[in-house]
Amino acid sequence: MVVDAMFGLDGAKTTALVQAGQAVPRPVQARALLDNGCDRTAIAPHIAQKLGLQMLVPAVSQTASGKVPVKVYRASLSVFGPGGSAGPALVFSDLLVSELTTPLPNLDALIGMDVLRECLLILNGPGQQFILGF
């Protein structure tokens, strides 16, 4: 269940930069997996670096292989439907995200239950299709 997503600065930080007449970093396009096994959405380190995100607090994440330290950031997230950015989008202007502790092949992010709880997810396993309603 892979979707196209965009991560950017959170809404408050974006507003502050605009009001100060400063440049706002462009959102980063990401290939994201819908993962109902994750409590919190997680991003690859390169996304945090490109956006210049500042770590809020150090935290600990429970993984299948045990507890690991993670960085937590505040960001925005947009998830697009089949029409891409021209179609409807699910938008979170202020979302706490953690940094992925392990690189994922061909993926930039895991979209966790913090986002999925706000959606209707229908999975057709045999048909290898899903519907994400928002």
Phi, psi and omega per residue, in radians:
M1 nan 1.425 -3.074
V2 -1.843 2.393 3.133
V3 -2.281 2.774 2.995
D4 -1.499 2.339 -3.114
A5 -2.410 2.849 3.045
M6 -2.289 2.302 3.049
F7 -1.952 2.453 3.124
G8 -2.535 -3.061 3.038
L9 -1.119 2.708 3.082
D10 -1.207 2.829 -3.060
G11 -1.011 -0.749 -3.117
A12 -1.130 -0.750 3.134
K13 -1.151 -0.722 3.111
T14 -1.064 -0.811 3.137
T15 -1.064 -0.757 -3.139
A16 -1.084 -0.736 3.127
L17 -1.137 -0.760 3.133
V18 -1.087 -0.803 -3.128
Q19 -1.118 -0.521 3.123
A20 -1.498 -0.022 3.140
G21 1.283 0.378 -3.132
Q22 -1.720 2.760 3.137
A23 -1.229 2.480 3.079
V24 -1.797 2.196 3.104
P25 -1.017 2.445 3.098
R26 -1.129 2.479 3.056
P27 -1.033 2.705 -3.107
V28 -1.838 2.193 3.098
Q29 -1.292 2.462 -3.086
A30 -2.482 2.599 2.997
R31 -1.722 2.032 -2.988
A32 -2.148 2.468 3.099
L33 -1.717 2.246 3.004
L34 -1.274 2.074 -3.000
D35 -2.273 1.743 -3.132
N36 -1.305 0.002 3.044
G37 -1.560 -0.119 3.125
C38 -1.776 2.311 3.052
D39 -1.298 -0.689 -3.053
R40 -2.158 2.499 3.060
T41 -1.068 2.444 -3.104
A42 -2.277 2.490 -3.100
I43 -2.122 2.685 3.071
A44 -1.200 2.598 -3.139
P45 -0.959 -0.578 -3.101
H46 -1.135 -0.473 3.098
I47 -1.212 -0.821 3.117
A48 -1.057 -0.688 -3.133
Q49 -1.171 -0.814 -3.123
K50 -1.075 -0.612 -3.126
L51 -1.502 -0.225 -3.096
G52 1.215 0.577 -3.126
L53 -1.165 2.471 3.098
Q54 -1.767 2.316 3.132
M55 -1.101 2.293 3.095
L56 -1.406 -0.982 -3.105
V57 -2.601 2.579 2.959
P58 -1.309 2.531 -3.121
A59 -2.460 3.080 3.097
V60 -2.163 2.355 3.124
S61 -2.024 2.395 3.074
Q62 -1.530 2.067 3.096
T63 -1.991 3.064 3.121
A64 -1.082 -0.466 -3.121
S65 -1.755 0.182 3.096
G66 2.130 -3.014 -3.121
K67 -1.468 2.404 3.125
V68 -2.376 2.542 3.084
P69 -1.264 2.483 3.114
V70 -2.381 2.735 3.010
K71 -1.664 2.481 3.120
V72 -2.058 2.355 -3.114
Y73 -2.233 2.887 2.991
R74 -1.886 2.266 -3.079
A75 -2.590 3.070 2.979
S76 -1.940 2.732 -3.138
L77 -2.432 2.337 2.985
S78 -2.202 2.288 3.083
V79 -2.030 2.231 -3.054
F80 -1.821 2.631 3.071
G81 -1.467 -2.942 -3.100
P82 -1.040 -0.426 3.136
G83 -1.381 0.006 -3.113
G84 1.211 -2.691 -3.069
S85 -1.182 -0.226 3.110
A86 -1.406 -0.318 -3.106
G87 -1.720 -2.923 3.135
P88 -1.156 2.653 -3.137
A89 -2.404 2.542 2.988
L90 -1.601 2.129 -3.027
V91 -2.181 2.307 3.002
F92 -2.131 1.958 -3.079
S93 -1.453 -0.260 -3.124
D94 -2.524 1.739 -3.050
L95 -2.306 2.310 3.014
L96 -1.411 2.223 3.124
V97 -2.218 2.608 3.045
S98 -1.854 2.871 3.116
E99 -1.578 2.366 3.080
L100 -1.062 2.377 -3.131
T101 -1.583 -0.297 -3.137
T102 -2.317 2.291 3.090
P103 -1.069 2.506 3.122
L104 -1.985 2.248 -3.135
P105 -1.060 2.217 3.061
N106 1.091 0.319 3.114
L107 -2.325 2.552 3.114
D108 -1.929 -0.251 -3.059
A109 -2.794 2.759 2.969
L110 -2.043 2.170 3.094
I111 -1.648 2.015 -2.995
G112 -1.666 -2.993 -3.078
M113 -1.159 -0.358 3.075
D114 -1.041 -0.566 3.096
V115 -1.632 -0.777 -3.054
L116 -1.097 -0.465 3.095
R117 -1.115 -0.298 -3.135
E118 -1.665 0.085 -3.012
C119 -2.223 2.956 2.960
L120 -1.901 2.088 -3.120
L121 -2.007 2.116 3.092
I122 -2.064 2.132 -3.114
L123 -1.942 2.210 3.027
N124 -1.886 1.507 -3.086
G125 -0.993 -0.919 -3.132
P126 -1.060 -0.574 -3.138
G127 -1.523 -0.060 -3.136
Q128 0.925 0.793 3.132
Q129 -2.370 2.746 3.032
F130 -2.541 2.759 3.065
I131 -2.154 2.250 3.063
L132 -1.990 1.863 -3.139
G133 -1.718 2.454 3.114
F134 -2.609 nan nan
